[in-house]
Amino acid sequence: MASLPIEILMGIYLGLLVGVIPALVSWALGFIFKYFTGVSVPGFGVVVLAIALAGVSGGLLALADRSITQAPNAERVVTAILLVGMVSMYAHSKGDQLGANFPKRLSLKGLRDKRLSADVVEFVGGRDEVRIQIVGEIADMEGYPPLPEPLRADIRGEEWRFPADLRIGELERRMEERLKSEFDLGDVAVTIDEQGRASVAAAPPFSGLSKRVGDGRHAVSVDALLPTGLARNDEVTVLTEDAQIRGTVLSARSAEAADETPVDTPEEPDIADAEQPAAPIRAPTTDGGEGRLTVAVTRTDVQPLLRSAAPKVVVEPRGTHREYELVSLLRRAGSRFRRLTVRAEGALDGVTLSDARVRDTYGVAVVAIRKPDGWQVAPHGTAAVEAGDELYAVGGRDALDGFEEAVA
């Protein structure tokens, strides 16, 4: 008779050898019952059946059989029985799990409706977000010119964050829309897997007016008396003899203007850099008077515009920018925004906000931290700061000056 360790090793070998078929049967039972009936087979019954299939008479009762427990190779047989039971139990649990999660009707839409894995969800700024990472090269779309290399680099360097509760199909749609709007791409195709990895194929930007006209809209040009300061993307109402037509300005040019380039809407300033008074915006706009206006309207409004001999243009309000109101209120209270980059070996390099006692020591509040891997909005005191991080701080001018001198 061999020693006890050798007997146990021989029992493990025997259990793996005879436990393959019982494990497959246990997995199939768990999957089939859960998938078709929604009921889980009791694990004890599956183990008994698996040991019986392994050729052990009596199943688990064999462990109480004197002819087995007192046999010369009892250690080997008992080890094999226990191993078959554990393997079959594990296979049954996996089959039961797959039966619960497997789609009842497997289709492309069903796969797109799946959500991302919980491993890629991050808690940022008080809500769950997912960060989509572009993997591989950004492919060119068939039938379109190739993307310029600088544009590929810009797309890969952009950070893509979305709410964590979106399904994969909705994530793909939103990412395509952002790519088109932020990089003015002609066409985009995005495929995202459950780990948040995106494959992107894109076409370069198009030129021309049609690229600025949305779906279901048409561009119509009319001669009219234009208000002074009219710019692209302004909302206007065009009054004709028989209709009032609302649309979005695509281009406008006063008759006496020497430059015939369509006017553009200026970019909005960065609110975080609003330490100094904003410089006056000198955007290309109309000078007023007779001119030509191109406006995007719905299909039903095209004919009334074309029939009109003397349309009149009224500019609609676009609402109030709440971010500018916030800056104004802070300034009235004597506070300012400032963006600072933490320097190496500075007062905040490698410490948390609570350890640095930022509010007590410097009299400022850190409202956001921008790290290489994402944002932390309204960070807690346990938030660690490292060299190269960008801090967005609010406080008085003198306090911000002292804070900047100490850490930036």
C-alpha positions, 0 to 999 in steps of 0.5 A: 500500500502506498503512502497517504500523500501518494494515495491522495494524488492518485485519488485526484487523478482518478477523480479528474479522469472519471469526473469529466462526463458527470461535470458535462451532464451537471452543466447541461442540467443546470443550463437547460432547466434555468434557461427553459423553466427559470428553475434551478436544479438542487445542487445536492441532487446533481452531486448524487447523480454525478457520483452515480454516473462516475460509477460509484454505487450509491452515490454519496452513500458510498462514503458510509459503505464499509466496503469502501471506507475500509478497503485497502485503497479507501483514501484514493476512492474517497478522494476521487468521490469528493473531487467528482462531487466538487467538480460537478457542483461547480459545473452546475453553478456555471450552467445555471448562471449561463442559463439565467443570463443567456438571451432568450432570442439571440440577435444583434439587437439583443447584443447591443442592448447589453450593458458594460461590465461592472468592472469598468464603472467609475464613481466620478463627481457623485455619479457612476461613469464609464470611460470608453477607450479607443483601441487599435488604429482608427480605421478609414471608412471605405469609399472616403478619403483617408483621415489626416494623421494629426486628426487621428492623434486628436481623436485618440487623445480625447477622453470619452466619458458617459453615464454608466447606465447606458446600454452598449447600443446607446453608448455607440450612438452617443460616441458617434454623435460626439465624434461628428460634432467635436471633430466635424467628421463626415461619417463615423462607425463605433463598435464598443465591447463589454469592457469599454473598448471602442473600435472606430472607423471615420471619414474626414470632414466635409466642406460645403453648406450641406454639412451644416444642415441637419437631418430634415432641414433645408437651406434657403437663401433670401434677400432681406434687411438684416439686423446688425451683429447677426451671426451663424447659429442665431435663431431667427424668425423670418416674416413673410406675407403668409407665414412666420418661419423659424430657422437657424442662421447658416450664413449671413452677409451685409450687402456693403460688407467687403468680406463675403466669408459667411459669419461664424459663431465665436467660441465661448471663453473657458470659464475656469480661466475667467480670472481677468475681465473677458476681452470684447468678442470681435466675431465676424458678424453682419453690419446691418442693412440690406443683405443676404441670409441663408437659413435652415428651415423645415421642408414645409417652410421652404416654399413660403420663403421662396415665394416671399418678395420682401421677408423680414428677419427677427432675431430670437433670444437664445436664453441666458448662459448660466455659467456666466451668471455663476462667474458674475455672482462669484465676482460680486462676492469678491471671489474668483476662479483660477486653474493651477497646475501642481508643481513637483515637490510643491506643498501639495505634491503627494498629499491629500487635500485634508492633510494640506488643510487647503481651506484653512491654510490658504483660504481657497476651496478646490472645486475640481481636480483634473488628473491624466485619467479623468476628473474629480468634481467636488473632491473629498478631503481624502483626494490625493494630489500629485505633480502635474494635476490641474486644480480648479480653485475658488477664492479671493484674489489675494488668497488665490495669489498666495495659493498659486505661489505655494503650489503651482 
